[in-house]
Amino acid sequence: MSDIIRRIQPASKDIGFIVRRLLPVMGTRSIGPFVFLDHMGPAHFTAEGTAGDVRQHPHIGLATVTYLRQGAMMHRDSLGTVQRITPGDINLMVAGSGITHSERVPADIRQQGIAVEGLQMWLALPLADEACSPAFHHYPAASLPAWQLPGADLQLLIGHQAGRQSPVRTFSDTLYLSWQLHAGARFELPQAAERGLYLFDGSVRVGDENIQAGELAVLGDGVSEIVSEQGASGVVFGGAMLDAPRFMEWNFVASQRERLQQAREDWAAGRFAMVPGETDFIPQP
């Protein structure tokens, strides 16, 4: 039996700029608590205008996790938060009962022609928390554990690993680790009930199989390490299985389909709180 349960190739989506969507897909709706994964960029944007800006839009039942490799984005939400995110930081926005936010390209990033690249992920909140009060948490890169092993550079984004603990708030057992392997290096992967391995660049070997850049691999329990002949970078993520099935529609996640319909009606009727000072928004499809 293969150590790789499934290989997932990205689907291109236009959200104002092209992203590579890897979760959810038919047959794999989640990996641990993670129910959504977009690889954004690397993308350059015009010095003037709004290309790349994601206008305000709503969420329920989830927590967004934003992690950048290059560039910067400016987060604003209906709680009044204004937060710039830079490479290595984690933005955790807990939607719970409902929140509205926007993500825009800062003027200096546009004018300097700096590429923006990162991962946008969603965590399904446990049943006990899916209607909690919305909240926002920012964790600078310097607050997240980072260390080196022979041939490997690691940054712990969420969870615990090798005696280290990330300060990022969790709602269930969650793993999110960024890694970079030098040529010829091997790395012992952390364990979790469910795990996904995504590569930004390079390739790695898992047992007798190779995983290439841009590919998401759902790993079996027997996978203990990866090896890279030429060097590679990526993330491993996952955690405990969801405590109940989740339904997803547009930007909403819920354990009951009726809640999705209610959220749609609330957005259409203007019952969501909006981002202070912003008037443009994304209409629901």
Short mmCIF file of the C-alpha atoms (twelve columns), coordinates in Angstrom:
data_MODEL
# 
_entry.id   MODEL 
# 
loop_
_atom_site.group_PDB 
_atom_site.id 
_atom_site.type_symbol 
_atom_site.label_atom_id 
_atom_site.label_alt_id 
_atom_site.label_comp_id 
_atom_site.label_asym_id 
_atom_site.label_seq_id 
_atom_site.Cartn_x 
_atom_site.Cartn_y 
_atom_site.Cartn_z 
_atom_site.pdbx_PDB_model_num 
ATOM 1   C CA . MET A 1   0.000   0.000  0.000   1 
ATOM 2   C CA . SER A 2   1.245   3.479  -0.899  1 
ATOM 3   C CA . ASP A 3   2.391   5.836  1.845   1 
ATOM 4   C CA . ILE A 4   0.537   8.546  -0.065  1 
ATOM 5   C CA . ILE A 5   -3.233  8.230  0.289   1 
ATOM 6   C CA . ARG A 6   -3.990  10.792 -2.403  1 
ATOM 7   C CA . ARG A 7   -2.301  13.324 -4.660  1 
ATOM 8   C CA . ILE A 8   -4.192  16.560 -5.291  1 
ATOM 9   C CA . GLN A 9   -3.372  18.858 -8.191  1 
ATOM 10  C CA . PRO A 10  -4.347  22.554 -7.941  1 
ATOM 11  C CA . ALA A 11  -7.281  24.110 -9.782  1 
ATOM 12  C CA . SER A 12  -6.840  27.722 -10.909 1 
ATOM 13  C CA . LYS A 13  -9.407  30.173 -9.520  1 
ATOM 14  C CA . ASP A 14  -9.786  33.886 -10.226 1 
ATOM 15  C CA . ILE A 15  -10.531 35.865 -7.040  1 
ATOM 16  C CA . GLY A 16  -9.341  39.151 -8.548  1 
ATOM 17  C CA . PHE A 17  -6.009  37.427 -9.226  1 
ATOM 18  C CA . ILE A 18  -5.242  33.786 -9.929  1 
ATOM 19  C CA . VAL A 19  -4.874  31.386 -7.000  1 
ATOM 20  C CA . ARG A 20  -4.250  27.647 -6.959  1 
ATOM 21  C CA . ARG A 21  -6.991  25.907 -4.977  1 
ATOM 22  C CA . LEU A 22  -6.181  22.555 -3.381  1 
ATOM 23  C CA . LEU A 23  -8.910  22.094 -0.748  1 
ATOM 24  C CA . PRO A 24  -11.696 21.181 -0.774  1 
ATOM 25  C CA . VAL A 25  -11.869 18.675 -3.637  1 
ATOM 26  C CA . MET A 26  -14.242 15.830 -4.362  1 
ATOM 27  C CA . GLY A 27  -13.372 12.981 -2.033  1 
ATOM 28  C CA . THR A 28  -11.159 15.095 0.251   1 
ATOM 29  C CA . ARG A 29  -13.195 17.748 2.013   1 
ATOM 30  C CA . SER A 30  -10.808 18.231 4.915   1 
ATOM 31  C CA . ILE A 31  -7.416  17.298 6.349   1 
ATOM 32  C CA . GLY A 32  -7.710  17.446 10.106  1 
ATOM 33  C CA . PRO A 33  -9.587  20.691 10.872  1 
ATOM 34  C CA . PHE A 34  -8.393  22.331 7.612   1 
ATOM 35  C CA . VAL A 35  -11.226 22.611 5.086   1 
ATOM 36  C CA . PHE A 36  -9.769  25.100 2.585   1 
ATOM 37  C CA . LEU A 37  -6.366  25.810 1.024   1 
ATOM 38  C CA . ASP A 38  -5.440  28.406 -1.602  1 
ATOM 39  C CA . HIS A 39  -1.881  29.096 -2.747  1 
ATOM 40  C CA . MET A 40  -1.830  32.796 -3.675  1 
ATOM 41  C CA . GLY A 41  0.744   34.045 -6.148  1 
ATOM 42  C CA . PRO A 42  3.503   34.872 -6.466  1 
ATOM 43  C CA . ALA A 43  1.758   37.794 -8.152  1 
ATOM 44  C CA . HIS A 44  2.744   41.360 -9.038  1 
ATOM 45  C CA . PHE A 45  0.132   44.110 -9.123  1 
ATOM 46  C CA . THR A 46  -0.161  47.411 -10.923 1 
ATOM 47  C CA . ALA A 47  1.186   50.451 -9.079  1 
ATOM 48  C CA . GLU A 48  -2.217  52.136 -9.263  1 
ATOM 49  C CA . GLY A 49  -5.708  50.744 -8.974  1 
ATOM 50  C CA . THR A 50  -7.229  47.863 -7.015  1 
ATOM 51  C CA . ALA A 51  -6.043  44.736 -8.836  1 
ATOM 52  C CA . GLY A 52  -5.447  42.026 -6.241  1 
ATOM 53  C CA . ASP A 53  -7.642  43.606 -3.590  1 
ATOM 54  C CA . VAL A 54  -10.242 41.284 -2.063  1 
ATOM 55  C CA . ARG A 55  -13.244 43.455 -1.200  1 
ATOM 56  C CA . GLN A 56  -15.106 42.952 2.063   1 
ATOM 57  C CA . HIS A 57  -17.016 39.687 2.336   1 
ATOM 58  C CA . PRO A 58  -18.510 37.591 5.163   1 
ATOM 59  C CA . HIS A 59  -17.595 34.338 6.938   1 
ATOM 60  C CA . ILE A 60  -19.230 32.092 9.544   1 
ATOM 61  C CA . GLY A 61  -18.246 28.873 11.314  1 
ATOM 62  C CA . LEU A 62  -14.517 28.975 10.558  1 
ATOM 63  C CA . ALA A 63  -11.198 30.588 11.368  1 
ATOM 64  C CA . THR A 64  -9.076  31.938 8.528   1 
ATOM 65  C CA . VAL A 65  -5.304  31.402 8.698   1 
ATOM 66  C CA . THR A 66  -3.176  33.691 6.518   1 
ATOM 67  C CA . TYR A 67  0.560   33.029 6.027   1 
ATOM 68  C CA . LEU A 68  2.734   34.910 3.542   1 
ATOM 69  C CA . ARG A 69  6.084   33.966 2.005   1 
ATOM 70  C CA . GLN A 70  6.572   37.239 0.095   1 
ATOM 71  C CA . GLY A 71  5.100   40.726 0.033   1 
ATOM 72  C CA . ALA A 72  2.403   42.002 2.378   1 
ATOM 73  C CA . MET A 73  -1.372  42.339 2.672   1 
ATOM 74  C CA . MET A 74  -3.544  44.693 4.713   1 
ATOM 75  C CA . HIS A 75  -6.336  43.066 6.709   1 
ATOM 76  C CA . ARG A 76  -9.403  45.017 7.856   1 
ATOM 77  C CA . ASP A 77  -12.498 43.566 9.500   1 
ATOM 78  C CA . SER A 78  -15.859 44.455 11.017  1 
ATOM 79  C CA . LEU A 79  -14.339 44.375 14.517  1 
ATOM 80  C CA . GLY A 80  -12.343 47.473 13.550  1 
ATOM 81  C CA . THR A 81  -9.065  45.581 13.113  1 
ATOM 82  C CA . VAL A 82  -6.458  47.080 10.780  1 
ATOM 83  C CA . GLN A 83  -3.428  44.781 10.523  1 
ATOM 84  C CA . ARG A 84  -0.627  44.453 7.990   1 
ATOM 85  C CA . ILE A 85  0.635   40.895 7.553   1 
ATOM 86  C CA . THR A 86  4.207   40.269 6.417   1 
ATOM 87  C CA . PRO A 87  6.192   37.110 5.610   1 
ATOM 88  C CA . GLY A 88  6.343   34.602 8.460   1 
ATOM 89  C CA . ASP A 89  3.435   36.131 10.415  1 
ATOM 90  C CA . ILE A 90  0.143   34.394 11.157  1 
ATOM 91  C CA . ASN A 91  -3.195  36.195 10.970  1 
ATOM 92  C CA . LEU A 92  -5.950  34.171 12.665  1 
ATOM 93  C CA . MET A 93  -9.446  35.529 12.158  1 
ATOM 94  C CA . VAL A 94  -12.151 33.664 14.072  1 
ATOM 95  C CA . ALA A 95  -15.434 34.143 12.214  1 
ATOM 96  C CA . GLY A 96  -17.680 32.193 14.594  1 
ATOM 97  C CA . SER A 97  -21.199 33.624 14.435  1 
ATOM 98  C CA . GLY A 98  -20.166 36.043 11.695  1 
ATOM 99  C CA . ILE A 99  -17.537 38.528 10.589  1 
ATOM 100 C CA . THR A 100 -16.781 40.630 7.511   1 
ATOM 101 C CA . HIS A 101 -13.269 41.424 6.274   1 
ATOM 102 C CA . SER A 102 -11.191 42.629 3.348   1 
ATOM 103 C CA . GLU A 103 -7.633  41.909 2.227   1 
ATOM 104 C CA . ARG A 104 -5.900  44.554 0.136   1 
ATOM 105 C CA . VAL A 105 -2.472  45.040 -1.429  1 
ATOM 106 C CA . PRO A 106 -0.598  47.864 0.397   1 
ATOM 107 C CA . ALA A 107 0.410   50.872 -1.701  1 
ATOM 108 C CA . ASP A 108 4.134   50.409 -1.057  1 
ATOM 109 C CA . ILE A 109 3.997   46.780 -2.246  1 
ATOM 110 C CA . ARG A 110 2.307   47.905 -5.475  1 
ATOM 111 C CA . GLN A 111 4.639   50.812 -6.129  1 
ATOM 112 C CA . GLN A 112 7.810   48.807 -5.480  1 
ATOM 113 C CA . GLY A 113 6.639   45.921 -7.669  1 
ATOM 114 C CA . ILE A 114 7.042   43.376 -4.850  1 
ATOM 115 C CA . ALA A 115 5.498   39.961 -5.423  1 
ATOM 116 C CA . VAL A 116 2.832   38.712 -3.021  1 
ATOM 117 C CA . GLU A 117 2.722   34.986 -2.235  1 
ATOM 118 C CA . GLY A 118 1.237   32.949 0.550   1 
ATOM 119 C CA . LEU A 119 -1.307  30.426 1.760   1 
ATOM 120 C CA . GLN A 120 -4.877  31.160 2.749   1 
ATOM 121 C CA . MET A 121 -6.397  28.350 4.822   1 
ATOM 122 C CA . TRP A 122 -9.636  27.830 6.741   1 
ATOM 123 C CA . LEU A 123 -10.106 25.851 9.926   1 
ATOM 124 C CA . ALA A 124 -13.581 24.473 10.651  1 
ATOM 125 C CA . LEU A 125 -14.440 25.417 14.210  1 
ATOM 126 C CA . PRO A 126 -15.564 22.567 16.508  1 
ATOM 127 C CA . LEU A 127 -19.302 22.260 17.142  1 
ATOM 128 C CA . ALA A 128 -18.955 23.963 20.521  1 
ATOM 129 C CA . ASP A 129 -17.264 27.000 18.930  1 
ATOM 130 C CA . GLU A 130 -18.779 27.383 15.483  1 
ATOM 131 C CA . ALA A 131 -21.129 30.137 16.668  1 
ATOM 132 C CA . CYS A 132 -18.672 31.803 19.079  1 
ATOM 133 C CA . SER A 133 -18.088 35.550 19.146  1 
ATOM 134 C CA . PRO A 134 -15.821 36.687 16.296  1 
ATOM 135 C CA . ALA A 135 -12.226 37.615 17.134  1 
ATOM 136 C CA . PHE A 136 -8.941  38.505 15.461  1 
ATOM 137 C CA . HIS A 137 -5.409  37.519 16.509  1 
ATOM 138 C CA . HIS A 138 -2.094  38.553 14.935  1 
ATOM 139 C CA . TYR A 139 1.158   36.681 15.630  1 
ATOM 140 C CA . PRO A 140 4.382   38.280 14.311  1 
ATOM 141 C CA . ALA A 141 6.979   35.924 12.839  1 
ATOM 142 C CA . ALA A 142 9.300   36.602 15.782  1 
ATOM 143 C CA . SER A 143 6.715   35.148 18.182  1 
ATOM 144 C CA . LEU A 144 6.570   31.780 16.371  1 
ATOM 145 C CA . PRO A 145 9.127   29.058 17.176  1 
ATOM 146 C CA . ALA A 146 11.825  28.706 14.513  1 
ATOM 147 C CA . TRP A 147 14.832  26.391 14.617  1 
ATOM 148 C CA . GLN A 148 17.308  24.506 12.495  1 
ATOM 149 C CA . LEU A 149 18.155  20.856 12.141  1 
ATOM 150 C CA . PRO A 150 20.922  19.414 9.943   1 
ATOM 151 C CA . GLY A 151 19.827  20.420 6.431   1 
ATOM 152 C CA . ALA A 152 16.469  21.851 7.513   1 
ATOM 153 C CA . ASP A 153 14.987  25.211 8.551   1 
ATOM 154 C CA . LEU A 154 11.672  25.010 10.419  1 
ATOM 155 C CA . GLN A 155 8.979   27.401 11.623  1 
ATOM 156 C CA . LEU A 156 6.131   26.142 13.807  1 
ATOM 157 C CA . LEU A 157 3.010   28.038 12.812  1 
ATOM 158 C CA . ILE A 158 0.326   26.227 14.819  1 
ATOM 159 C CA . GLY A 159 0.481   23.402 17.365  1 
ATOM 160 C CA . HIS A 160 3.396   21.741 19.114  1 
ATOM 161 C CA . GLN A 161 6.455   19.947 17.810  1 
ATOM 162 C CA . ALA A 162 9.844   18.861 19.191  1 
ATOM 163 C CA . GLY A 163 9.121   20.310 22.612  1 
ATOM 164 C CA . ARG A 164 8.041   23.653 21.130  1 
ATOM 165 C CA . GLN A 165 4.616   25.288 21.287  1 
ATOM 166 C CA . SER A 166 3.202   27.892 18.929  1 
ATOM 167 C CA . PRO A 167 1.313   30.745 20.621  1 
ATOM 168 C CA . VAL A 168 -1.391  30.664 17.926  1 
ATOM 169 C CA . ARG A 169 -4.812  29.934 19.395  1 
ATOM 170 C CA . THR A 170 -6.241  26.476 18.620  1 
ATOM 171 C CA . PHE A 171 -9.720  25.009 18.972  1 
ATOM 172 C CA . SER A 172 -8.765  21.357 18.435  1 
ATOM 173 C CA . ASP A 173 -5.561  19.388 17.901  1 
ATOM 174 C CA . THR A 174 -3.938  21.273 15.017  1 
ATOM 175 C CA . LEU A 175 -0.591  21.012 13.203  1 
ATOM 176 C CA . TYR A 176 0.876   23.597 10.814  1 
ATOM 177 C CA . LEU A 177 4.633   23.599 10.179  1 
ATOM 178 C CA . SER A 178 6.657   25.421 7.514   1 
ATOM 179 C CA . TRP A 179 9.875   23.714 6.400   1 
ATOM 180 C CA . GLN A 180 12.785  24.144 3.999   1 
ATOM 181 C CA . LEU A 181 15.156  21.305 3.161   1 
ATOM 182 C CA . HIS A 182 18.631  21.769 1.728   1 
ATOM 183 C CA . ALA A 183 19.911  19.488 -1.021  1 
ATOM 184 C CA . GLY A 184 20.399  15.941 0.205   1 
ATOM 185 C CA . ALA A 185 18.566  16.535 3.497   1 
ATOM 186 C CA . ARG A 186 15.937  14.408 5.153   1 
ATOM 187 C CA . PHE A 187 13.341  15.437 7.724   1 
ATOM 188 C CA . GLU A 188 11.312  13.414 10.223  1 
ATOM 189 C CA . LEU A 189 7.725   14.581 9.852   1 
ATOM 190 C CA . PRO A 190 5.542   15.335 12.872  1 
ATOM 191 C CA . GLN A 191 2.646   12.978 13.484  1 
ATOM 192 C CA . ALA A 192 -1.057  13.832 13.459  1 
ATOM 193 C CA . ALA A 193 -4.335  11.960 12.997  1 
ATOM 194 C CA . GLU A 194 -4.571  13.395 9.479   1 
ATOM 195 C CA . ARG A 195 -1.742  15.096 7.565   1 
ATOM 196 C CA . GLY A 196 -1.237  16.938 4.310   1 
ATOM 197 C CA . LEU A 197 2.110   17.838 2.707   1 
ATOM 198 C CA . TYR A 198 2.256   20.756 0.254   1 
ATOM 199 C CA . LEU A 199 5.336   21.845 -1.701  1 
ATOM 200 C CA . PHE A 200 6.079   25.425 -2.740  1 
ATOM 201 C CA . ASP A 201 9.123   24.402 -4.765  1 
ATOM 202 C CA . GLY A 202 11.504  21.507 -5.397  1 
ATOM 203 C CA . SER A 203 10.561  17.879 -4.858  1 
ATOM 204 C CA . VAL A 204 10.714  15.353 -2.035  1 
ATOM 205 C CA . ARG A 205 10.655  11.597 -1.820  1 
ATOM 206 C CA . VAL A 206 8.185   9.774  0.372   1 
ATOM 207 C CA . GLY A 207 9.156   6.112  0.450   1 
ATOM 208 C CA . ASP A 208 9.509   5.218  -3.212  1 
ATOM 209 C CA . GLU A 209 7.356   8.057  -4.506  1 
ATOM 210 C CA . ASN A 210 8.169   11.655 -5.445  1 
ATOM 211 C CA . ILE A 211 6.055   14.703 -4.656  1 
ATOM 212 C CA . GLN A 212 6.523   17.725 -6.893  1 
ATOM 213 C CA . ALA A 213 6.090   21.471 -6.334  1 
ATOM 214 C CA . GLY A 214 2.443   22.580 -6.411  1 
ATOM 215 C CA . GLU A 215 1.188   19.159 -5.366  1 
ATOM 216 C CA . LEU A 216 -0.718  18.372 -2.159  1 
ATOM 217 C CA . ALA A 217 -0.182  14.873 -0.791  1 
ATOM 218 C CA . VAL A 218 -2.493  13.329 1.800   1 
ATOM 219 C CA . LEU A 219 -0.152  11.192 3.882   1 
ATOM 220 C CA . GLY A 220 -0.754  7.760  5.374   1 
ATOM 221 C CA . ASP A 221 0.040   6.864  8.974   1 
ATOM 222 C CA . GLY A 222 3.235   5.091  7.966   1 
ATOM 223 C CA . VAL A 223 4.962   8.173  6.539   1 
ATOM 224 C CA . SER A 224 7.705   9.177  8.952   1 
ATOM 225 C CA . GLU A 225 10.139  11.227 6.851   1 
ATOM 226 C CA . ILE A 226 10.747  13.044 3.599   1 
ATOM 227 C CA . VAL A 227 13.988  13.285 1.626   1 
ATOM 228 C CA . SER A 228 14.986  15.957 -0.898  1 
ATOM 229 C CA . GLU A 229 17.830  15.406 -3.355  1 
ATOM 230 C CA . GLN A 230 17.867  18.954 -4.764  1 
ATOM 231 C CA . GLY A 231 16.211  20.928 -1.949  1 
ATOM 232 C CA . ALA A 232 12.576  21.891 -1.391  1 
ATOM 233 C CA . SER A 233 10.244  23.970 0.750   1 
ATOM 234 C CA . GLY A 234 6.658   23.559 1.857   1 
ATOM 235 C CA . VAL A 235 4.299   22.981 4.747   1 
ATOM 236 C CA . VAL A 236 2.898   20.000 6.605   1 
ATOM 237 C CA . PHE A 237 -0.501  20.496 8.218   1 
ATOM 238 C CA . GLY A 238 -3.422  18.599 9.713   1 
ATOM 239 C CA . GLY A 239 -4.588  17.437 13.117  1 
ATOM 240 C CA . ALA A 240 -7.618  15.800 14.663  1 
ATOM 241 C CA . MET A 241 -10.510 14.706 12.456  1 
ATOM 242 C CA . LEU A 242 -13.566 16.950 12.412  1 
ATOM 243 C CA . ASP A 243 -16.038 16.257 15.195  1 
ATOM 244 C CA . ALA A 244 -18.925 16.204 12.694  1 
ATOM 245 C CA . PRO A 245 -19.403 16.607 8.928   1 
ATOM 246 C CA . ARG A 246 -19.199 20.160 7.640   1 
ATOM 247 C CA . PHE A 247 -21.033 21.846 4.791   1 
ATOM 248 C CA . MET A 248 -19.431 24.652 2.826   1 
ATOM 249 C CA . GLU A 249 -21.120 27.171 0.589   1 
ATOM 250 C CA . TRP A 250 -19.398 30.288 -0.756  1 
ATOM 251 C CA . ASN A 251 -17.535 31.768 2.264   1 
ATOM 252 C CA . PHE A 252 -19.584 29.937 4.877   1 
ATOM 253 C CA . VAL A 253 -18.895 26.737 6.836   1 
ATOM 254 C CA . ALA A 254 -21.461 25.086 9.112   1 
ATOM 255 C CA . SER A 255 -22.547 21.759 10.565  1 
ATOM 256 C CA . GLN A 256 -26.154 22.462 9.497   1 
ATOM 257 C CA . ARG A 257 -27.172 23.373 5.955   1 
ATOM 258 C CA . GLU A 258 -29.883 25.673 7.313   1 
ATOM 259 C CA . ARG A 259 -27.191 27.886 8.845   1 
ATOM 260 C CA . LEU A 260 -25.613 28.364 5.398   1 
ATOM 261 C CA . GLN A 261 -28.915 29.552 3.951   1 
ATOM 262 C CA . GLN A 262 -29.450 31.901 6.873   1 
ATOM 263 C CA . ALA A 263 -25.982 33.397 6.338   1 
ATOM 264 C CA . ARG A 264 -26.737 33.950 2.660   1 
ATOM 265 C CA . GLU A 265 -29.992 35.717 3.526   1 
ATOM 266 C CA . ASP A 266 -28.258 37.829 6.174   1 
ATOM 267 C CA . TRP A 267 -25.568 38.985 3.726   1 
ATOM 268 C CA . ALA A 268 -28.115 39.779 1.021   1 
ATOM 269 C CA . ALA A 269 -30.209 41.744 3.514   1 
ATOM 270 C CA . GLY A 270 -27.245 43.698 4.896   1 
ATOM 271 C CA . ARG A 271 -27.459 42.179 8.373   1 
ATOM 272 C CA . PHE A 272 -23.711 41.495 8.679   1 
ATOM 273 C CA . ALA A 273 -21.591 44.173 10.347  1 
ATOM 274 C CA . MET A 274 -19.352 45.818 7.755   1 
ATOM 275 C CA . VAL A 275 -15.727 46.989 7.752   1 
ATOM 276 C CA . PRO A 276 -15.564 50.540 9.107   1 
ATOM 277 C CA . GLY A 277 -14.829 53.055 6.369   1 
ATOM 278 C CA . GLU A 278 -15.334 50.634 3.465   1 
ATOM 279 C CA . THR A 279 -18.302 50.610 1.095   1 
ATOM 280 C CA . ASP A 280 -17.333 48.140 -1.646  1 
ATOM 281 C CA . PHE A 281 -18.155 44.484 -1.088  1 
ATOM 282 C CA . ILE A 282 -18.384 41.136 -2.861  1 
ATOM 283 C CA . PRO A 283 -21.971 40.158 -3.748  1 
ATOM 284 C CA . GLN A 284 -22.756 36.508 -3.242  1 
ATOM 285 C CA . PRO A 285 -22.726 34.452 -6.418  1 
# 
